[in-house]
């Protein structure tokens, strides 16, 4: 299963450079170890002013813009323990897939 999700550009950069190897997500999907996460960079409307000119590959969406940059990960671990996670949230351990 491939889960397609959006990720704020601030957190996307940390995923991209490898310093962040996890995602905190709403538990609104049936995530399973071995599934894939396609993470799309998203810039919310109020933060789009970081660019003086919007690149051609940006696509407007409800609430902001997709940059067109996407990363693929395999879910290696799921933390779903109420002692450590807010209700309705999970932490996904990720391994980057080389495409």
N, C-alpha and C positions, 0 to 999 in steps of 0.2 A: 504494500500500500504506500502511495506517495501522498503526503499531506502538504498542500501548498499554503504557506503562511506569509504574512507581511511582517517586516521588522523595521523599527525606527532606525534611521540612518546612523544615529549615535551608537547604537548597539551592533548594527550591521558591520561597522568598521572593525570592531573588536572580534567579531566572528571571522571576518575576512583575513585579518592578520594573524589569527590563531591564538590570541590571548584569551578568548572566551570560547569554551568548549561545551557550553550548556545553554539551554533556553528555558525560561520560566514561561509557561503557557497556561491559558485557561484550559480546564479539563472539559472541553466541549467536543472532543473527538475521541475515538477509540484508539489512542496511541498504543503501539505495541513495540517491544524490543525487536529490532530487525526491520521495522518500517523505515521509510525515508521521509526526510523533511526538506522540501524545496523552499528556501528562505529568500524572499524578494525584498530588496531595499525599498523603503517607503519614507517619503518626506512629508510630514503633515503640513497643511495649509499655512499655519502660523509660523512655520520654520523655513519656508521655501526661500525667504529673503537671504539665505546663506549664499545664494547664487545671484550674480548680477544679471546673467542671461541664462535662461533655461536651456540645457542641452537638447538637441533634436530628439534624442531617444527617450526623453521623459514623457510619460503618459499620465494625463489627469485621471484621477479616480475620485470617488466620494471621499472627501476629507483630506485630499492631498495629491501627491504625485508618486508614481513608481519610476525609479531611475532606469529600470531595465537590467540592473545588476542582480544576479541570482546565484545562490550557492546551494549545493546539494550535500546533505548529511544523512548518515545512517544513525538511527536511534540505538544507542548501546546500553542505556540504563534509564529507568524511570523511577523517580522518587515521588511517591504518592502516599506519604505518611502524615497524618494530621498533626503529629507532634512537631513536624518540621515545615509543613506546607500550609498556607492559608486554605480554607475551605474552597473547593472548586478550582484549585491550582495544582500543577505538577511541575517538576523540574526534569528536563530531558537531558541526559548525557549524550553527546554527539561526537561522531567521528566523520571527518570530512571525506567526501568521495571525490576522487580525481576523475574528471570527465575528459 
